[in-house]
Amino acid sequence: MSPPAVAIRGGACPFCEGHEAIAGREILAWHAPEPRVDGHSWRVRVVPNRLPALRVESHYGEPTDSLFHSLGGLGAHEVIIESPDHYASWSTMKASDLWTTLWAWRERMRDLRRDIRLKSFLVVKNVGAAAGATLDHPHSQLVALPFVPQHLEEEMASARAAHLNTGVCAYCTVIEREIGASTRLVSSDAQTIAFAPFAARVPFETWVMSRTHGAAFDEQTDEALGAIAERLSDTMRRLDLALGTPPHTVLLHTAPVGEADRASYHWHLEIIPRLVAESGLAWDGGIHINPVAPEDAARYLRDSRL
Amino acid sequence: MSPPAVAIRGGACPFCEGHEAIAGREILAWHAPEPRVDGHSWRVRVVPNRLPALRVESHYGEPTDSLFHSLGGLGAHEVIIESPDHYASWSTMKASDLWTTLWAWRERMRDLRRDIRLKSFLVVKNVGAAAGATLDHPHSQLVALPFVPQHLEEEMASARAAHLNTGVCAYCTVIEREIGASTRLVSSDAQTIAFAPFAARVPFETWVMSRTHGAAFDEQTDEALGAIAERLSDTMRRLDLALGTPPHTVLLHTAPVGEADRASYHWHLEIIPRLVAESGLAWDGGIHINPVAPEDAARYLRDSRL
């Protein structure tokens, strides 16, 4: 067995300002104009994952065994270092700084989608050891895959079926109903919404969406990302206040690269607090037993004054 | 919000011998003949879950909202108390005592399958807080569902497609190949096998199977369960020795009730060590990054002498 990866915390953090050489080759960065008021030289940096699950240099290939399918690790696995500050978080950062992270996600997707072998993107942010994070420094991961993963295939198929049936985007209808009923609403403005989804899988699961229909995250404008950054910042503040900075996962769901059907799918962000370990029922069977009704969670978050 | 369920540990454990009245109505038990050599009056007891996710008294109904589907919590949610001894575990119990647990699973399924509204069974055993367990006392949970869950539908569909293609059970072929190659084999005898599955999702994932084809667990004979109990006992001893009694989940996969296709599916047990928290990639997308090759894990378990 290879030795396990060593978790690096605190002073030796490779993502901290001044350790840029350790973090690895800079793929993209937002450099501050000189002189910066807060003294930092960058706001966000994107580097390759040090232990990448996938590499663009790999060859995907074809399975050679009919029973045991094995394919090359083609793809990209990048880390977005979201702040020079080790102790920053989405709830303490300014929304304009959080915007820079969303900007980096989008810019990397726009670059990577030019590689025609890559078919879909996953962005995941794990915060806290209970969410599988090995580093405390605020960061997210971008994975580009040479296939469309099953969960996204299924989500797209459901959306397509609903659209075929009703003629409208099911997500747009959900947004309209959640704003109308208000019982699962956390907050909203003219452009964005945060709400506890019907059939939330875990306590305080919260979705953040743009109210304007759009299938792909990488087609969002600077302005649209600004509104999302504001909503995310507000939502994470409420969650941190209500639950005491819970470990959590943030997942970006966005349409596959070059998806022709632009009408049925609606990109969104899912915030999954990781308050308790998942039972085997959820691990395997996707059966979630959630003791907190989304209506109760939403009311609690609405009342979490900032 | 309702108050969270209180985890009860140690002296106040409701599953310990002498606390039968607290544990709840006895649905099934293996009572020892008098006088018992080890002094216990029972070996296994089945009781209703105190906070059941599903009840046979519920009405399933039909969804009334086209967007937000809500159905009654029809089903059964039972707890199998696997030993009167709070500190027992599958690796310290005698295999004959572990057999009694498998017997209880089977007997409860045989009883519940007479309720024609119930379509499938899940059995899950969570050990340790990191696996979502709230009680330390050795126990497992049986869930009977009024539908076939998606993971089982998909597993059955794959098995059906492979069978159609080759004329043989894909699981039987896997067993044959794993025994032939030996690289992922943990242990085996004439009736059973334990091995690290190809594309294991987490380090040290281990499957235990009967080498005799069979779709449903509840059709297994006493003797077949005896052989499985021996294999499970040996496997858990190896895992506990190799990994230091790791938190883990055990999942039983068995064909839906009354499944007509008996040829393509093969019931099995999956042991999932819960050594690290799952990243958001696994949580949502079913994408598992496993740093330990199953061949390495199997070699390590083979060499874990008992």
Chai-1 contact restraints between the chains, C-beta under 6 A:
chainA,res_idxA,chainB,res_idxB,connection_type,confidence,min_distance_angstrom,max_distance_angstrom,comment,restraint_id
A,M1,B,V292,contact,1.0,0.0,6.0,A-B,restraint_1
A,M1,B,D296,contact,1.0,0.0,6.0,A-B,restraint_2
A,A53,B,I289,contact,1.0,0.0,6.0,A-B,restraint_3
A,F68,B,F198,contact,1.0,0.0,6.0,A-B,restraint_4
A,L122,B,G285,contact,1.0,0.0,6.0,A-B,restraint_5
A,V124,B,G280,contact,1.0,0.0,6.0,A-B,restraint_6
A,V124,B,L281,contact,1.0,0.0,6.0,A-B,restraint_7
A,N126,B,S279,contact,1.0,0.0,6.0,A-B,restraint_8
A,N126,B,G280,contact,1.0,0.0,6.0,A-B,restraint_9
A,A130,B,A277,contact,1.0,0.0,6.0,A-B,restraint_10
A,G132,B,A277,contact,1.0,0.0,6.0,A-B,restraint_11
A,G132,B,E278,contact,1.0,0.0,6.0,A-B,restraint_12
A,G132,B,S279,contact,1.0,0.0,6.0,A-B,restraint_13
A,P149,B,G285,contact,1.0,0.0,6.0,A-B,restraint_14
A,Q150,B,G286,contact,1.0,0.0,6.0,A-B,restraint_15
A,H151,B,G285,contact,1.0,0.0,6.0,A-B,restraint_16
A,H151,B,G286,contact,1.0,0.0,6.0,A-B,restraint_17
A,F198,B,F68,contact,1.0,0.0,6.0,A-B,restraint_18
A,T249,B,G280,contact,1.0,0.0,6.0,A-B,restraint_19
A,T249,B,W283,contact,1.0,0.0,6.0,A-B,restraint_20
A,L251,B,G280,contact,1.0,0.0,6.0,A-B,restraint_21
A,L251,B,D284,contact,1.0,0.0,6.0,A-B,restraint_22
A,A277,B,A130,contact,1.0,0.0,6.0,A-B,restraint_23
A,A277,B,G132,contact,1.0,0.0,6.0,A-B,restraint_24
A,E278,B,G132,contact,1.0,0.0,6.0,A-B,restraint_25
A,S279,B,N126,contact,1.0,0.0,6.0,A-B,restraint_26
A,S279,B,G132,contact,1.0,0.0,6.0,A-B,restraint_27
A,G280,B,V124,contact,1.0,0.0,6.0,A-B,restraint_28
A,G280,B,N126,contact,1.0,0.0,6.0,A-B,restraint_29
A,G280,B,T249,contact,1.0,0.0,6.0,A-B,restraint_30
A,G280,B,L251,contact,1.0,0.0,6.0,A-B,restraint_31
A,L281,B,V124,contact,1.0,0.0,6.0,A-B,restraint_32
A,W283,B,T249,contact,1.0,0.0,6.0,A-B,restraint_33
A,D284,B,L251,contact,1.0,0.0,6.0,A-B,restraint_34
A,G285,B,L122,contact,1.0,0.0,6.0,A-B,restraint_35
A,G285,B,P149,contact,1.0,0.0,6.0,A-B,restraint_36
A,G285,B,H151,contact,1.0,0.0,6.0,A-B,restraint_37
A,G286,B,Q150,contact,1.0,0.0,6.0,A-B,restraint_38
A,G286,B,H151,contact,1.0,0.0,6.0,A-B,restraint_39
A,I289,B,A53,contact,1.0,0.0,6.0,A-B,restraint_40
A,V292,B,M1,contact,1.0,0.0,6.0,A-B,restraint_41
A,D296,B,M1,contact,1.0,0.0,6.0,A-B,restraint_42
